[in-house]
Amino acid sequence: MVETSDEWITTRTGIKERHLAAKDEFTSDLAARAAERAMKMAGVTAGQIDLIIVATITPDMPFPNTACFVQHKIGAKRAAAFDIEAACSGFIHAVEVGQQFIMSRTYDTVLVIGAEKLSSITDWQDRNTCVLFGDGAGAVVLQNRPNSHGLLTAVMGADGGSADLLFMAGGGSRCPATAESVAARLHFLRMNGKETFKKAVQAMCTAAREALRRCELEIAQIKCIIPHQANRRIIDAVAERLGAKPGQMFVNLERYGNTSAASVAIALDEAVAAGKIQRGDLVLLIVFGAGLTWGAAVIEW
Ligand SMILES: CC(C)(COP(=O)(O)OP(=O)(O)OC[C@H]1O[C@@H](n2cnc3c(N)ncnc32)[C@H](O)[C@@H]1OP(=O)(O)O)[C@@H](O)C(=O)NCCC(=O)NCCS
């Protein structure tokens, strides 16, 4: 569709494969499937879920929110449901919000999902972006359990002054859908890759250092570092600046590309499945995305 090559994509990004949802498969379908697997792993039934938070920039529709569709699909009838939009940083934002509801004793069981059908906003004529993004979903169950820790801290940040680096102009109140907006391809995401790259490395390192400082931890004490899976070179630059050891960073972007809010959720699941995280281990999540937004979270598994 565009002039590119596997060699260019591999050397510039590290991405080898991306998965695209089917035409009749929506973000809520991917989210519901991830949710059901997370609930099974946690030993929690749909009836126990008090709250569903979905982090996404590709909701099924502008409204109702995607969490409501998920609530219906998984049969979590008691659950409140809302979405969070912090682009590729959405998962950490959603986990932190869920954690706050548990700490305040408002809810016992919160289902947090990062889910995207980015192929629905990808411009297949734009080689600067179409080689980077994929579809997917990941989920976690947060619960107030005795003798367990979970999320120790979450750092979040934003720079709205750099919103023009990564955005989708069409479809909102500023630029509602018209024949002209469609013809101008405004309903696809646009990115200034070079600037985004630099900001990503800086913000991810700053957030990670702040998260470690708050927990009085050194990077060497972290068992597994799970960065947002956007670009292999961003991950390598972050690893080098943080002084991470080889093997400490978990990377799976070669198989999924950038799945935005789903990215670290999918990677967390795969890291656990691969035996890289055991109970009691410290995990550091680091994210960055449009907004700009960023974040880092320390988890005791
Ligand atoms: C997009 C990205 C891979 C581009 O890599 P880069 O090394 O910065 O490349 P440049 O921007 O210097 O572009 C170099 C050339 O490659 C071209 N190019 C861009 N995409 C291409 C593709 N898929 N295939 C072939 N050539 C491509 C550009 O047009 C440019 O050509 P030009 O110099 O003739 O204009 C990189 O900037 C990046 O990963 N940025 C961060 C993106 C990201 O992760 N965003 C999400 C954050 S949540």
Ligand as a Chemical Component Dictionary entry (heavy atoms), coordinates in Angstrom:
data_LIG
# 
_chem_comp.id                   LIG 
_chem_comp.type                 NON-POLYMER 
_chem_comp.pdbx_formal_charge   0 
_chem_comp.three_letter_code    LIG 
# 
loop_
_chem_comp_atom.comp_id 
_chem_comp_atom.atom_id 
_chem_comp_atom.alt_atom_id 
_chem_comp_atom.type_symbol 
_chem_comp_atom.charge 
_chem_comp_atom.model_Cartn_x 
_chem_comp_atom.model_Cartn_y 
_chem_comp_atom.model_Cartn_z 
_chem_comp_atom.pdbx_ordinal 
LIG C1  C1  C 0 8.547  7.012  12.939 1  
LIG C2  C2  C 0 10.013 6.653  13.118 2  
LIG C3  C3  C 0 10.163 5.145  13.116 3  
LIG C4  C4  C 0 10.809 7.245  11.977 4  
LIG O1  O1  O 0 12.173 6.939  12.152 5  
LIG P1  P1  P 0 13.271 8.088  11.956 6  
LIG O2  O2  O 0 14.595 7.453  12.080 7  
LIG O3  O3  O 0 12.924 9.188  12.895 8  
LIG O4  O4  O 0 13.025 8.471  10.476 9  
LIG P2  P2  P 0 12.898 9.943  9.874  10 
LIG O5  O5  O 0 11.722 10.641 10.460 11 
LIG O6  O6  O 0 14.238 10.564 9.981  12 
LIG O7  O7  O 0 12.557 9.599  8.385  13 
LIG C5  C5  C 0 13.570 9.168  7.508  14 
LIG C6  C6  C 0 12.969 8.930  6.152  15 
LIG O8  O8  O 0 12.238 7.701  6.183  16 
LIG C7  C7  C 0 11.005 7.889  5.526  17 
LIG N1  N1  N 0 10.033 6.953  6.043  18 
LIG C8  C8  C 0 9.124  7.131  7.005  19 
LIG N2  N2  N 0 8.402  6.015  7.181  20 
LIG C9  C9  C 0 8.878  5.105  6.311  21 
LIG C10 C10 C 0 8.536  3.769  6.028  22 
LIG N3  N3  N 0 7.568  3.126  6.643  23 
LIG N4  N4  N 0 9.262  3.133  5.070  24 
LIG C11 C11 C 0 10.247 3.747  4.415  25 
LIG N5  N5  N 0 10.598 5.025  4.649  26 
LIG C12 C12 C 0 9.931  5.691  5.588  27 
LIG C13 C13 C 0 10.648 9.318  5.787  28 
LIG O9  O9  O 0 9.738  9.761  4.808  29 
LIG C14 C14 C 0 11.991 9.990  5.685  30 
LIG O10 O10 O 0 12.269 10.215 4.332  31 
LIG P3  P3  P 0 12.799 11.636 3.833  32 
LIG O11 O11 O 0 14.059 11.863 4.611  33 
LIG O12 O12 O 0 12.963 11.405 2.383  34 
LIG O13 O13 O 0 11.692 12.577 4.199  35 
LIG C15 C15 C 0 10.569 7.222  14.445 36 
LIG O14 O14 O 0 10.636 8.615  14.357 37 
LIG C16 C16 C 0 9.739  6.848  15.613 38 
LIG O15 O15 O 0 9.606  5.693  15.957 39 
LIG N6  N6  N 0 9.203  7.839  16.342 40 
LIG C17 C17 C 0 8.418  7.600  17.499 41 
LIG C18 C18 C 0 7.099  7.084  17.077 42 
LIG C19 C19 C 0 6.334  6.520  18.181 43 
LIG O16 O16 O 0 6.727  5.577  18.786 44 
LIG N7  N7  N 0 5.153  7.096  18.433 45 
LIG C20 C20 C 0 4.258  6.619  19.356 46 
LIG C21 C21 C 0 4.596  7.129  20.708 47 
LIG S1  S1  S 0 3.375  6.597  21.786 48 
# 
loop_
_chem_comp_bond.comp_id 
_chem_comp_bond.atom_id_1 
_chem_comp_bond.atom_id_2 
_chem_comp_bond.value_order 
_chem_comp_bond.pdbx_ordinal 
LIG C1  C2  SING 1  
LIG C2  C3  SING 2  
LIG C2  C4  SING 3  
LIG C2  C15 SING 4  
LIG C4  O1  SING 5  
LIG O1  P1  SING 6  
LIG P1  O2  DOUB 7  
LIG P1  O3  SING 8  
LIG P1  O4  SING 9  
LIG O4  P2  SING 10 
LIG P2  O5  DOUB 11 
LIG P2  O6  SING 12 
LIG P2  O7  SING 13 
LIG O7  C5  SING 14 
LIG C5  C6  SING 15 
LIG C6  O8  SING 16 
LIG C6  C14 SING 17 
LIG O8  C7  SING 18 
LIG C7  N1  SING 19 
LIG C7  C13 SING 20 
LIG N1  C8  SING 21 
LIG N1  C12 SING 22 
LIG C8  N2  DOUB 23 
LIG N2  C9  SING 24 
LIG C9  C10 SING 25 
LIG C9  C12 DOUB 26 
LIG C10 N3  SING 27 
LIG C10 N4  DOUB 28 
LIG N4  C11 SING 29 
LIG C11 N5  DOUB 30 
LIG N5  C12 SING 31 
LIG C13 O9  SING 32 
LIG C13 C14 SING 33 
LIG C14 O10 SING 34 
LIG O10 P3  SING 35 
LIG P3  O11 DOUB 36 
LIG P3  O12 SING 37 
LIG P3  O13 SING 38 
LIG C15 O14 SING 39 
LIG C15 C16 SING 40 
LIG C16 O15 DOUB 41 
LIG C16 N6  SING 42 
LIG N6  C17 SING 43 
LIG C17 C18 SING 44 
LIG C18 C19 SING 45 
LIG C19 O16 DOUB 46 
LIG C19 N7  SING 47 
LIG N7  C20 SING 48 
LIG C20 C21 SING 49 
LIG C21 S1  SING 50 
# 
